[in-house]
Every structure is written in C-alpha cells, then in structure tokens.
Amino acid sequence: MKAPGPRVSDHAVLRFLEREGGLDVEAVRRAMAASIARAVAAADRLDGTDYRIVTERVTFVVTGGTVVTVVPSTRR
C-alpha cells in the first residue's frame, strides 16, 4: 500500500490560505485582538501574562502576553 503523502503542517496550511485562498491574515489577527481586548485589559491590570480567555465556542490560550493557540471551549 502506498503512503498517503507528506504530513502538511499548520503553518503550511495557513500560508496556502493566505497566498492561494486570499485569506487576509492580518485582518484575522486584528479581529481576534479586538474580540478579546477587554479580557486582555483585565489581565494586564492584574499583571497577567499567562492566562486563558474562555468564550462560548473557543478558548484563547495566552502565554507571555501572546495568544499562542485557540482551542474548542468546553464551556456551554
């Protein structure tokens, strides 16, 4: 049986969407930042750099003041 082909990294998928699919990555980045701005401001007041922002559908994981991933939220 022939191998299914190479694994495709998340980085490669993102770049493909950006360069071939017309995805405006910077617009997505700005929208994400705007949607969590109030929670980030609250964390900043507490001198927080590592925290999670939980919404109805996703959880933003912040490490060192940078959103490092977004995972499905378990909150319903």
C-alpha positions as CSV (number, residue, x, y, z in Angstrom):
1,M,0.0,0.0,0.0
2,K,1.4,3.4,-1.0
3,A,1.9,6.0,1.7
4,P,-0.7,8.8,1.8
5,G,1.8,11.5,1.2
6,P,3.7,14.0,3.3
7,R,2.2,15.5,6.5
8,V,1.1,19.1,6.0
9,S,1.9,21.5,8.9
10,D,-0.5,24.1,10.2
11,H,2.0,26.7,9.1
12,A,1.8,25.5,5.5
13,V,-2.0,25.4,5.6
14,L,-2.1,29.0,6.9
15,R,0.4,30.2,4.2
16,F,-1.6,28.4,1.5
17,L,-4.8,30.0,2.6
18,E,-3.1,33.4,2.7
19,R,-1.3,33.1,-0.7
20,E,-3.7,31.0,-2.7
21,G,-7.0,31.4,-1.0
22,G,-6.9,35.2,-0.5
23,L,-7.1,35.0,3.3
24,D,-6.1,38.3,4.9
25,V,-4.1,37.0,7.9
26,E,-3.5,40.5,9.3
27,A,-7.3,41.2,9.2
28,V,-7.9,38.0,11.1
29,R,-5.2,38.9,13.6
30,R,-6.8,42.4,14.2
31,A,-10.3,40.8,14.6
32,M,-9.0,38.3,17.1
33,A,-7.3,41.0,19.1
34,A,-10.4,43.2,19.1
35,S,-12.6,40.4,20.2
36,I,-10.5,39.7,23.3
37,A,-9.3,43.3,24.1
38,R,-11.5,43.7,27.2
39,A,-10.3,40.4,28.8
40,V,-6.7,41.3,27.9
41,A,-7.0,44.7,29.5
42,A,-8.3,43.0,32.7
43,A,-5.3,40.6,32.7
44,D,-2.9,43.5,32.2
45,R,-4.3,45.2,35.3
46,L,-3.5,42.1,37.2
47,D,0.0,41.9,35.7
48,G,-1.1,38.6,34.0
49,T,0.9,37.3,31.0
50,D,-0.2,33.6,31.1
51,Y,-4.0,33.0,31.1
52,R,-6.9,31.7,29.2
53,I,-9.9,33.6,27.7
54,V,-12.9,31.4,27.6
55,T,-15.8,32.2,25.3
56,E,-18.8,30.2,24.3
57,R,-17.1,28.5,21.4
58,V,-13.3,28.8,21.8
59,T,-10.7,29.3,24.5
60,F,-7.7,31.6,23.7
61,V,-4.5,30.5,25.4
62,V,-2.2,33.4,26.2
63,T,1.4,32.7,27.2
64,G,3.8,35.6,27.8
65,G,1.2,38.1,26.6
66,T,0.8,36.4,23.2
67,V,-2.1,34.3,22.0
68,V,-0.4,31.0,21.2
69,T,-3.4,28.9,20.3
70,V,-7.1,28.7,20.2
71,V,-8.9,25.5,21.2
72,P,-12.6,24.5,21.3
73,S,-14.2,25.7,24.5
74,T,-15.6,23.2,27.0
75,R,-18.0,25.9,28.4
76,R,-21.5,25.5,27.2
